[in-house]
């Protein structure tokens, strides 16, 4: 009978990349290739580890984490790609991978988080103690129709020249994830799967994505990130209108974004024509250091989250 002591736990290396892709494609509908592995884990601008479990040099499970930073200086670990081959589930493999993964980093995280599907939500609670914070339902608008003929003075900027200021999301919510210019170039400009574009309107910006269905060739759009320096609801509305117009000109018929109920972004998106869908992600989180001091992290009202805070967008 196979025992967990018969397995080897070690970081997944470049030579193991094709095994990782095979394991992922066997598990998920969203298929990946070696370029994804290379970009996500070998060339990441963030400190990232993919822990693997091997049986006779065959990869049978993996669990990744990347280091992220909040605007208030706290350092967190974002969970990535938790997979165990179904033939080997129920042995405690995932729990051991979680322990090994955390120990790979030379510092202790202030917190860890995930934006998980239903199965991932349960697993992350069991493995790392990540508690449920909020359900995020995707907003969508289909066959976008202009409500006026106003000409929005948007600009399309290259990722190599885009300058992101740390306070470009100030006023949206107290907490948001920081991205340096280099982070943005890697995350969006070098992504091997999707085409991203930066839309600018004065001091406001959005980052939009176009996904082409490999079977139907239908084009889908996502507003994966946005921000501004001065809070101006009219300007933000115009930024979204301009972004949707740009995507429509690129042949996109359906566009999604995230906006949490109860804040002004949600109200703006509804006025533009976005509606909630049944597509859900679960924001889960655990504080690892100074719980009393950092318990505000458990309040969703303190967070500004966008689609690209999840690894799949």
ABEGO torsion letter per residue (X at the ends): XBBAAABBBBBBBAAAAAAAAAAAAAABABBBBAAAAAAAAAABABBBBBBBBBBGGBBABBBBBBBBBBAAGBBBBBBBGBBBBAAABGAGAAAAAAAAAAAABABBBABBBBBBBAAAAAAAAAAAGBBBABBBBBBBBBGBBBABABBBBBBBBBAAABBBBAAAABGABABBBBBBAAAAAAAAAABAABBBBBBBBEABBBBBBBBBBAAAGBBBBBBABBBBABBBAAAAAAAAAAAAAAAAAAGBABBBBBBBBGBAAAAAAAAAGBBBBABBBBBBBBBABGAAAAAAAABAAABBBBAAABAAX
